[in-house]
């Protein structure tokens, strides 16, 4: 039974698809799917179900999985530790204002929340609003696996210096560094949602079907439907998502300031850039990754 040597745990909306695409030719990944989500969503399927994802791994190079929902799931750290005690962990932190808005669009895309503005959804779905407790969750991962076995990276670095970011990940998981220059597939938007669902019921039903297919490891069909645009058709075509207003940004920065400061203290780093208006911290050119 071959299982991962390293797991990318997210959180969601922190460039995990970009990282998956960057690493997939240098490590053994799950067969047919980016995110098995075993330790958070499909744990009742059993270890044989999970191990089947790595049936093609030869053992000649590291085995990796990237499943962003793991970061916030309360039972996932202990579950991974039980089955893969020497697993190494990669996490990427993102400005909570940007991440929460990106997460809001994702939840709308899948129909997980009813139609509404970000402010309305934050009121009706407190789990979304409370989803940026980076420091508290990271501490659990540190305590479970040992701080030396958890690599904490920054989305800002991925966005502005992707080669430096990728070098750090490669060094941590012990694979040769990957040059981005010949990889045009790693530029541009990744999993960025521009429009809300035109019909929420259609989005919900499509999401249920997608997860049912994943539960049966019918990844070929899931991927085929993605290629022909079925999931985007069901989860999009509605009104465009507006940019955050200055007032919304300010409220969110104030809301998450204690979390940013807790992360600063935990990691011993300066995150003052997250405390400023986003327009003030954006460089002229950057990589867009969702």
C-alpha atoms as a printed R data frame, in Angstrom:
    type eleno elety resid chain resno       x      y       z
1   ATOM     1    CA   UNK     A     1   0.000  0.000   0.000
2   ATOM     2    CA   UNK     A     2   1.698  3.201  -1.196
3   ATOM     3    CA   UNK     A     3   0.546  6.423   0.464
4   ATOM     4    CA   UNK     A     4   1.652 10.060   0.164
5   ATOM     5    CA   UNK     A     5   4.964 11.291   1.511
6   ATOM     6    CA   UNK     A     6   3.668 14.864   1.424
7   ATOM     7    CA   UNK     A     7   0.210 16.431   1.449
8   ATOM     8    CA   UNK     A     8  -0.687 19.974   0.433
9   ATOM     9    CA   UNK     A     9  -3.478 20.998   2.783
10  ATOM    10    CA   UNK     A    10  -4.477 24.375   1.369
11  ATOM    11    CA   UNK     A    11  -6.411 26.253   2.687
12  ATOM    12    CA   UNK     A    12  -8.836 26.525  -0.243
13  ATOM    13    CA   UNK     A    13  -8.290 29.366  -2.724
14  ATOM    14    CA   UNK     A    14  -4.534 29.630  -2.163
15  ATOM    15    CA   UNK     A    15  -3.176 28.453  -5.526
16  ATOM    16    CA   UNK     A    16  -3.435 24.702  -4.962
17  ATOM    17    CA   UNK     A    17  -4.330 23.959  -8.602
18  ATOM    18    CA   UNK     A    18  -1.297 25.923  -9.767
19  ATOM    19    CA   UNK     A    19   0.933 23.945  -7.404
20  ATOM    20    CA   UNK     A    20  -0.616 20.659  -8.525
21  ATOM    21    CA   UNK     A    21   0.085 21.496 -12.163
22  ATOM    22    CA   UNK     A    22   3.646 22.556 -11.339
23  ATOM    23    CA   UNK     A    23   4.497 19.343  -9.461
24  ATOM    24    CA   UNK     A    24   2.579 16.648 -11.290
25  ATOM    25    CA   UNK     A    25   5.474 15.692 -13.620
26  ATOM    26    CA   UNK     A    26   7.974 15.472 -10.747
27  ATOM    27    CA   UNK     A    27   6.045 13.472  -8.129
28  ATOM    28    CA   UNK     A    28   3.476 10.696  -8.170
29  ATOM    29    CA   UNK     A    29  -0.018 12.150  -7.802
30  ATOM    30    CA   UNK     A    30  -3.428 10.497  -7.304
31  ATOM    31    CA   UNK     A    31  -4.630  8.782 -10.453
32  ATOM    32    CA   UNK     A    32  -7.256 10.752 -12.335
33  ATOM    33    CA   UNK     A    33  -8.030 13.434  -9.751
34  ATOM    34    CA   UNK     A    34  -6.364 16.417  -8.121
35  ATOM    35    CA   UNK     A    35  -8.150 16.272  -4.750
36  ATOM    36    CA   UNK     A    36  -9.190 12.863  -3.387
37  ATOM    37    CA   UNK     A    37 -10.428 14.634  -0.214
38  ATOM    38    CA   UNK     A    38 -10.281 11.285   1.566
39  ATOM    39    CA   UNK     A    39  -9.393 12.524   5.043
40  ATOM    40    CA   UNK     A    40 -12.129 15.166   5.031
41  ATOM    41    CA   UNK     A    41 -14.986 13.979   2.809
42  ATOM    42    CA   UNK     A    42 -14.607 10.300   1.914
43  ATOM    43    CA   UNK     A    43 -13.003  8.864   5.047
44  ATOM    44    CA   UNK     A    44 -15.813  6.348   5.438
45  ATOM    45    CA   UNK     A    45 -14.732  4.730   2.167
46  ATOM    46    CA   UNK     A    46 -11.758  3.147   3.936
47  ATOM    47    CA   UNK     A    47  -8.017  3.005   3.323
48  ATOM    48    CA   UNK     A    48  -8.238  0.615   0.389
49  ATOM    49    CA   UNK     A    49 -10.382  3.173  -1.445
50  ATOM    50    CA   UNK     A    50  -7.784  5.852  -0.707
51  ATOM    51    CA   UNK     A    51  -4.733  3.728  -1.523
52  ATOM    52    CA   UNK     A    52  -6.235  2.831  -4.909
53  ATOM    53    CA   UNK     A    53  -5.557  6.447  -5.953
54  ATOM    54    CA   UNK     A    54  -1.815  5.747  -5.738
55  ATOM    55    CA   UNK     A    55  -1.820  2.412  -7.526
56  ATOM    56    CA   UNK     A    56   0.475  3.770 -10.251
57  ATOM    57    CA   UNK     A    57   3.135  5.031  -7.834
58  ATOM    58    CA   UNK     A    58   6.422  3.181  -8.281
59  ATOM    59    CA   UNK     A    59   8.208  4.354  -5.141
60  ATOM    60    CA   UNK     A    60  11.028  5.857  -7.204
61  ATOM    61    CA   UNK     A    61   9.911  9.419  -6.481
62  ATOM    62    CA   UNK     A    62   7.875 11.123  -3.757
63  ATOM    63    CA   UNK     A    63   4.128 10.626  -3.640
64  ATOM    64    CA   UNK     A    64   2.062 13.767  -3.138
65  ATOM    65    CA   UNK     A    65  -1.558 14.761  -2.689
66  ATOM    66    CA   UNK     A    66  -3.043 18.266  -2.684
67  ATOM    67    CA   UNK     A    67  -6.460 18.605  -1.011
68  ATOM    68    CA   UNK     A    68  -7.193 22.146   0.257
69  ATOM    69    CA   UNK     A    69 -10.266 21.201   2.363
70  ATOM    70    CA   UNK     A    70  -7.937 19.399   4.781
71  ATOM    71    CA   UNK     A    71  -6.626 22.600   6.370
72  ATOM    72    CA   UNK     A    72  -9.785 23.579   8.232
73  ATOM    73    CA   UNK     A    73 -11.286 20.115   8.781
74  ATOM    74    CA   UNK     A    74 -11.027 19.403  12.526
75  ATOM    75    CA   UNK     A    75 -10.436 15.647  12.265
76  ATOM    76    CA   UNK     A    76  -8.044 15.594   9.332
77  ATOM    77    CA   UNK     A    77  -4.695 16.152  11.133
78  ATOM    78    CA   UNK     A    78  -5.245 13.216  13.498
79  ATOM    79    CA   UNK     A    79  -6.529 10.989  10.681
80  ATOM    80    CA   UNK     A    80  -3.471 11.643   8.527
81  ATOM    81    CA   UNK     A    81  -1.153 11.132  11.503
82  ATOM    82    CA   UNK     A    82  -2.787  7.779  12.230
83  ATOM    83    CA   UNK     A    83  -2.322  6.398   8.726
84  ATOM    84    CA   UNK     A    84   0.767  8.330   7.518
85  ATOM    85    CA   UNK     A    85   2.694  9.237  10.681
86  ATOM    86    CA   UNK     A    86   5.767 10.525   8.821
87  ATOM    87    CA   UNK     A    87   3.825 12.609   6.305
88  ATOM    88    CA   UNK     A    88   5.120 16.096   5.545
89  ATOM    89    CA   UNK     A    89   2.704 18.988   5.142
90  ATOM    90    CA   UNK     A    90   2.617 22.052   2.855
91  ATOM    91    CA   UNK     A    91   0.297 24.989   3.607
92  ATOM    92    CA   UNK     A    92  -0.058 28.334   1.824
93  ATOM    93    CA   UNK     A    93  -1.382 31.408   3.624
94  ATOM    94    CA   UNK     A    94  -3.253 34.120   1.717
95  ATOM    95    CA   UNK     A    95  -4.422 37.609   2.629
96  ATOM    96    CA   UNK     A    96  -7.711 36.767   4.400
97  ATOM    97    CA   UNK     A    97  -9.605 39.534   2.589
98  ATOM    98    CA   UNK     A    98  -8.700 38.113  -0.810
99  ATOM    99    CA   UNK     A    99  -9.181 34.520   0.271
100 ATOM   100    CA   UNK     A   100 -12.611 35.031   1.792
101 ATOM   101    CA   UNK     A   101 -13.912 36.758  -1.332
102 ATOM   102    CA   UNK     A   102 -12.490 34.009  -3.530
103 ATOM   103    CA   UNK     A   103 -14.053 31.397  -1.229
104 ATOM   104    CA   UNK     A   104 -17.384 33.206  -1.450
105 ATOM   105    CA   UNK     A   105 -17.320 32.952  -5.248
106 ATOM   106    CA   UNK     A   106 -16.406 29.268  -5.026
107 ATOM   107    CA   UNK     A   107 -19.333 28.565  -2.696
108 ATOM   108    CA   UNK     A   108 -21.698 30.414  -5.030
109 ATOM   109    CA   UNK     A   109 -20.306 28.470  -7.985
110 ATOM   110    CA   UNK     A   110 -21.147 25.128  -6.368
111 ATOM   111    CA   UNK     A   111 -24.482 26.316  -5.033
112 ATOM   112    CA   UNK     A   112 -23.407 25.819  -1.411
113 ATOM   113    CA   UNK     A   113 -24.874 29.186  -0.422
114 ATOM   114    CA   UNK     A   114 -27.972 30.955  -1.579
115 ATOM   115    CA   UNK     A   115 -27.854 33.953  -3.842
116 ATOM   116    CA   UNK     A   116 -26.641 37.054  -2.063
117 ATOM   117    CA   UNK     A   117 -23.869 39.593  -1.733
118 ATOM   118    CA   UNK     A   118 -20.719 38.773   0.208
119 ATOM   119    CA   UNK     A   119 -22.036 40.708   3.217
120 ATOM   120    CA   UNK     A   120 -25.317 38.756   3.142
121 ATOM   121    CA   UNK     A   121 -23.561 35.409   2.811
122 ATOM   122    CA   UNK     A   122 -21.178 36.197   5.675
123 ATOM   123    CA   UNK     A   123 -24.214 36.808   7.879
124 ATOM   124    CA   UNK     A   124 -26.093 33.701   6.784
125 ATOM   125    CA   UNK     A   125 -23.037 31.390   6.680
126 ATOM   126    CA   UNK     A   126 -20.875 32.093   9.744
127 ATOM   127    CA   UNK     A   127 -18.598 29.170   8.869
128 ATOM   128    CA   UNK     A   128 -17.438 31.086   5.804
129 ATOM   129    CA   UNK     A   129 -16.775 34.214   7.815
130 ATOM   130    CA   UNK     A   130 -14.848 32.307  10.445
131 ATOM   131    CA   UNK     A   131 -12.740 30.451   7.920
132 ATOM   132    CA   UNK     A   132  -9.577 32.533   8.213
133 ATOM   133    CA   UNK     A   133  -8.370 31.345  11.635
134 ATOM   134    CA   UNK     A   134  -4.995 30.489  10.168
135 ATOM   135    CA   UNK     A   135  -2.931 30.554  13.366
136 ATOM   136    CA   UNK     A   136  -5.221 28.301  15.410
137 ATOM   137    CA   UNK     A   137  -5.403 25.682  12.675
138 ATOM   138    CA   UNK     A   138  -1.695 25.856  11.871
139 ATOM   139    CA   UNK     A   139  -0.895 25.287  15.528
140 ATOM   140    CA   UNK     A   140  -2.823 22.005  15.389
141 ATOM   141    CA   UNK     A   141  -0.809 20.894  12.349
142 ATOM   142    CA   UNK     A   142   2.424 21.908  14.094
143 ATOM   143    CA   UNK     A   143   1.468 20.008  17.229
144 ATOM   144    CA   UNK     A   144   0.453 16.919  15.251
145 ATOM   145    CA   UNK     A   145   3.365 16.591  12.819
146 ATOM   146    CA   UNK     A   146   6.113 18.731  14.336
147 ATOM   147    CA   UNK     A   147   6.853 22.214  13.136
148 ATOM   148    CA   UNK     A   148   9.859 21.011  11.150
149 ATOM   149    CA   UNK     A   149   7.560 18.836   9.025
150 ATOM   150    CA   UNK     A   150   5.131 21.621   8.068
151 ATOM   151    CA   UNK     A   151   6.192 24.066   5.346
152 ATOM   152    CA   UNK     A   152   4.247 27.336   5.554
153 ATOM   153    CA   UNK     A   153   4.384 29.356   2.350
154 ATOM   154    CA   UNK     A   154   2.791 32.625   1.287
155 ATOM   155    CA   UNK     A   155   0.396 33.213  -1.587
156 ATOM   156    CA   UNK     A   156   1.990 36.630  -2.066
157 ATOM   157    CA   UNK     A   157   5.240 34.899  -3.009
158 ATOM   158    CA   UNK     A   158   3.452 32.494  -5.357
159 ATOM   159    CA   UNK     A   159   1.740 35.446  -7.024
160 ATOM   160    CA   UNK     A   160   4.774 37.736  -7.296
161 ATOM   161    CA   UNK     A   161   7.755 35.345  -7.334
162 ATOM   162    CA   UNK     A   162   6.423 31.964  -8.472
163 ATOM   163    CA   UNK     A   163   9.865 30.513  -9.152
164 ATOM   164    CA   UNK     A   164  11.080 31.325  -5.641
165 ATOM   165    CA   UNK     A   165   7.880 29.865  -4.194
166 ATOM   166    CA   UNK     A   166   8.185 26.666  -6.221
167 ATOM   167    CA   UNK     A   167  11.872 26.283  -5.324
168 ATOM   168    CA   UNK     A   168  10.982 26.294  -1.623
169 ATOM   169    CA   UNK     A   169   8.350 23.604  -2.121
170 ATOM   170    CA   UNK     A   170  10.661 21.423  -4.230
171 ATOM   171    CA   UNK     A   171  13.466 21.672  -1.669
172 ATOM   172    CA   UNK     A   172  11.065 20.726   1.126
173 ATOM   173    CA   UNK     A   173   9.712 17.633  -0.625
174 ATOM   174    CA   UNK     A   174  13.160 16.619  -1.956
175 ATOM   175    CA   UNK     A   175  12.605 16.810  -5.704
176 ATOM   176    CA   UNK     A   176  14.827 18.618  -8.239
177 ATOM   177    CA   UNK     A   177  13.880 22.246  -8.741
178 ATOM   178    CA   UNK     A   178  11.451 22.852 -11.602
179 ATOM   179    CA   UNK     A   179  12.152 25.689 -14.041
180 ATOM   180    CA   UNK     A   180   9.049 27.720 -14.826
181 ATOM   181    CA   UNK     A   181  10.439 29.414 -17.941
182 ATOM   182    CA   UNK     A   182   9.405 26.583 -20.310
183 ATOM   183    CA   UNK     A   183   6.013 26.144 -18.629
184 ATOM   184    CA   UNK     A   184   3.501 28.538 -20.254
185 ATOM   185    CA   UNK     A   185   0.714 26.401 -18.783
186 ATOM   186    CA   UNK     A   186   1.542 27.878 -15.374
187 ATOM   187    CA   UNK     A   187   0.706 31.468 -16.278
188 ATOM   188    CA   UNK     A   188  -2.659 33.194 -16.218
189 ATOM   189    CA   UNK     A   189  -5.830 32.626 -14.234
190 ATOM   190    CA   UNK     A   190  -6.441 29.275 -12.551
191 ATOM   191    CA   UNK     A   191  -9.885 28.374 -11.222
192 ATOM   192    CA   UNK     A   192 -11.031 31.982 -11.143
193 ATOM   193    CA   UNK     A   193 -14.809 32.411 -11.198
194 ATOM   194    CA   UNK     A   194 -16.153 35.478 -13.007
195 ATOM   195    CA   UNK     A   195 -19.921 34.868 -12.862
196 ATOM   196    CA   UNK     A   196 -22.410 33.515 -10.368
197 ATOM   197    CA   UNK     A   197 -24.683 30.554 -11.235
198 ATOM   198    CA   UNK     A   198 -27.586 31.482 -13.444
199 ATOM   199    CA   UNK     A   199 -29.659 28.792 -11.730
200 ATOM   200    CA   UNK     A   200 -28.698 27.758  -8.209
201 ATOM   201    CA   UNK     A   201 -30.701 24.523  -8.292
202 ATOM   202    CA   UNK     A   202 -28.797 23.461 -11.401
203 ATOM   203    CA   UNK     A   203 -25.510 24.305  -9.669
204 ATOM   204    CA   UNK     A   204 -26.493 22.282  -6.581
205 ATOM   205    CA   UNK     A   205 -27.538 19.249  -8.612
206 ATOM   206    CA   UNK     A   206 -24.347 19.398 -10.675
207 ATOM   207    CA   UNK     A   207 -22.255 19.549  -7.507
208 ATOM   208    CA   UNK     A   208 -24.077 16.568  -6.007
209 ATOM   209    CA   UNK     A   209 -23.503 14.607  -9.194
210 ATOM   210    CA   UNK     A   210 -19.838 15.542  -9.277
211 ATOM   211    CA   UNK     A   211 -19.267 14.389  -5.689
212 ATOM   212    CA   UNK     A   212 -21.226 11.186  -6.297
213 ATOM   213    CA   UNK     A   213 -18.997 10.419  -9.273
214 ATOM   214    CA   UNK     A   214 -15.879 11.207  -7.240
215 ATOM   215    CA   UNK     A   215 -17.078  8.928  -4.457
216 ATOM   216    CA   UNK     A   216 -17.161  6.127  -7.022
217 ATOM   217    CA   UNK     A   217 -13.784  7.197  -8.464
218 ATOM   218    CA   UNK     A   218 -15.398  7.924 -11.831
219 ATOM   219    CA   UNK     A   219 -12.783 10.593 -12.436
220 ATOM   220    CA   UNK     A   220 -12.620 10.030 -16.160
221 ATOM   221    CA   UNK     A   221 -16.255 11.069 -16.509
222 ATOM   222    CA   UNK     A   222 -15.790 14.015 -14.106
223 ATOM   223    CA   UNK     A   223 -12.848 15.260 -16.161
224 ATOM   224    CA   UNK     A   224 -14.645 14.708 -19.466
225 ATOM   225    CA   UNK     A   225 -17.620 16.755 -18.281
226 ATOM   226    CA   UNK     A   226 -15.210 19.467 -17.187
227 ATOM   227    CA   UNK     A   227 -13.483 19.557 -20.573
228 ATOM   228    CA   UNK     A   228 -16.775 20.070 -22.418
229 ATOM   229    CA   UNK     A   229 -17.791 22.815 -19.996
230 ATOM   230    CA   UNK     A   230 -20.638 21.137 -18.113
231 ATOM   231    CA   UNK     A   231 -19.545 22.223 -14.637
232 ATOM   232    CA   UNK     A   232 -18.919 25.804 -15.749
233 ATOM   233    CA   UNK     A   233 -22.289 25.851 -17.523
234 ATOM   234    CA   UNK     A   234 -24.079 24.721 -14.373
235 ATOM   235    CA   UNK     A   235 -22.143 26.952 -11.982
236 ATOM   236    CA   UNK     A   236 -21.859 30.103 -14.061
237 ATOM   237    CA   UNK     A   237 -23.533 32.262 -16.745
238 ATOM   238    CA   UNK     A   238 -25.192 34.496 -14.133
239 ATOM   239    CA   UNK     A   239 -24.404 38.022 -13.045
240 ATOM   240    CA   UNK     A   240 -20.716 39.010 -12.911
241 ATOM   241    CA   UNK     A   241 -19.153 39.169  -9.484
242 ATOM   242    CA   UNK     A   242 -18.443 42.800  -8.593
243 ATOM   243    CA   UNK     A   243 -15.155 43.931  -7.123
244 ATOM   244    CA   UNK     A   244 -15.070 44.454  -3.397
245 ATOM   245    CA   UNK     A   245 -15.938 48.017  -2.475
246 ATOM   246    CA   UNK     A   246 -13.523 50.103  -0.421
247 ATOM   247    CA   UNK     A   247 -15.955 49.883   2.489
248 ATOM   248    CA   UNK     A   248 -16.207 46.086   2.260
249 ATOM   249    CA   UNK     A   249 -12.436 45.779   2.148
250 ATOM   250    CA   UNK     A   250 -12.055 47.963   5.201
251 ATOM   251    CA   UNK     A   251 -14.639 45.990   7.188
252 ATOM   252    CA   UNK     A   252 -12.979 42.704   6.291
253 ATOM   253    CA   UNK     A   253  -9.502 43.983   7.166
254 ATOM   254    CA   UNK     A   254 -10.755 45.070  10.581
255 ATOM   255    CA   UNK     A   255 -12.575 41.780  11.059
256 ATOM   256    CA   UNK     A   256  -9.518 39.667  10.344
257 ATOM   257    CA   UNK     A   257  -6.869 41.897  11.933
258 ATOM   258    CA   UNK     A   258  -6.703 39.743  15.106
259 ATOM   259    CA   UNK     A   259  -6.195 36.638  12.953
260 ATOM   260    CA   UNK     A   260  -3.411 38.313  10.961
261 ATOM   261    CA   UNK     A   261  -1.678 39.396  14.146
262 ATOM   262    CA   UNK     A   262  -1.988 35.893  15.617
263 ATOM   263    CA   UNK     A   263  -0.358 34.463  12.492
264 ATOM   264    CA   UNK     A   264   2.422 37.038  12.708
265 ATOM   265    CA   UNK     A   265   3.139 35.973  16.274
266 ATOM   266    CA   UNK     A   266   3.001 32.258  15.484
267 ATOM   267    CA   UNK     A   267   5.358 32.473  12.507
268 ATOM   268    CA   UNK     A   268   7.480 35.413  13.656
269 ATOM   269    CA   UNK     A   269   6.962 37.331  10.417
270 ATOM   270    CA   UNK     A   270   5.711 40.757   9.344
271 ATOM   271    CA   UNK     A   271   2.335 40.726   7.581
272 ATOM   272    CA   UNK     A   272   1.782 44.480   7.568
273 ATOM   273    CA   UNK     A   273   1.084 44.280   3.828
274 ATOM   274    CA   UNK     A   274  -2.140 42.416   4.669
275 ATOM   275    CA   UNK     A   275  -3.239 45.287   6.888
276 ATOM   276    CA   UNK     A   276  -3.218 47.827   4.057
277 ATOM   277    CA   UNK     A   277  -5.775 48.416   1.295
278 ATOM   278    CA   UNK     A   278  -5.211 45.823  -1.403
279 ATOM   279    CA   UNK     A   279  -4.691 48.454  -4.115
280 ATOM   280    CA   UNK     A   280  -1.686 49.726  -2.170
281 ATOM   281    CA   UNK     A   281   0.037 46.322  -2.072
282 ATOM   282    CA   UNK     A   282  -0.533 45.049  -5.600
283 ATOM   283    CA   UNK     A   283   2.461 45.185  -7.947
284 ATOM   284    CA   UNK     A   284   1.998 46.242 -11.552
285 ATOM   285    CA   UNK     A   285   2.463 42.698 -12.849
286 ATOM   286    CA   UNK     A   286   1.574 39.519 -11.018
287 ATOM   287    CA   UNK     A   287   0.579 35.945 -11.579
288 ATOM   288    CA   UNK     A   288  -3.152 35.340 -11.197
289 ATOM   289    CA   UNK     A   289  -3.933 32.019  -9.553
290 ATOM   290    CA   UNK     A   290  -7.581 32.064  -8.511
